[in-house]
Amino acid sequence: MTTTLRPLGSERSRPDGGRERNFEVRVNGRTVGGLVVLASGRPGPRIGGIRELSIDRPDRRRGRGTVAVLAAEEVLRSWDCVRADIAVPEGPDEQAGLGLAATLGYTPRGLNMRKTLPAEPPALPEGSAGRPMREDEFGPWLAAEREGYVASQIAIGMTPEQARVRSEADHAAALPAGLDTPGAVISRLESGGVPVGAVWVNTRMPDTGEPPAWVFMVAVDEPHRGRGHGRSLMLLAERECVARGVGELGLHVFAGNTPAVSLYRSLGYRTYRSLLYKQL
């Protein structure tokens, strides 16, 4: 039997200038599932994605999903994508999805986690306090944040030049007005009156079924690490969201960052999506 992809409907433009299209998974002309193929339009190398892969239960464990993903990769190559990302949602088929991705050479990239926030803002530890980042702190912080972002993109396959292009573009899009960007909340944590870290939250994420607020960055200053300030920064992020009437907060954590995953889980965050990637 021959498994193929068949376009379902016309190709669509994405908000970032990219493209996406739905496909049916077919076996000898019979529809047995579907998936979505997309390509980012963001500056830098073109990154593709494979989403919403589904195979009807009677047709599972017959290699249909494997062939469908390989065919989707060919679509992404024809769109000049250099990397394919797969998102595996939490649920009963999660382990099967992760196993399929691993078999096809996909490497874990990270986890998406989310938490329903309490009605009352959580208390910070005694001696800790949050405040808005000052203008004189913003420039040095942004420079360091961009460098950290560059390093994270290099770690998942980009060249240094590609990573810098992506970092510049993404930060320009996320903070067009700096500290005055609507929805951007960048706070400093102080312990005993001394600044020890910063957290950046976007409290106006698009209404796409994802959490309405997102942690873009959380970092403890190097001299103050290992003292529990990471937990305090997350509590500060939650306080900022609750103060603005936001009831859920999401975040991304890179694969292999076991301490961070443990921290987030201890605070009540749960994984709702696993992300994997493969160079094409």
Protein Blocks (a to p, Z undefined) as FASTA:
>chain_A
ZZddddedjadddfkopacddddddeehiafbdcdddddfbecjdddddehiacdfklgo
nommmmmmmmmmmmmmmnopabdcddddedjklmmmmmmmmmnopacfbdcddddddfbd
cdddehiacddddfklmmmmmmmmmmmmmmmmmmnopafklmmmmmmmmmmmmmmnojml
ghiacddddeehiafbdcdddfbbccehpafbdcfbdcddfklgonopmmmmmmmmmmmm
mmnopabdcddddehilmlmmmmmmnopacfbdcddddZZ
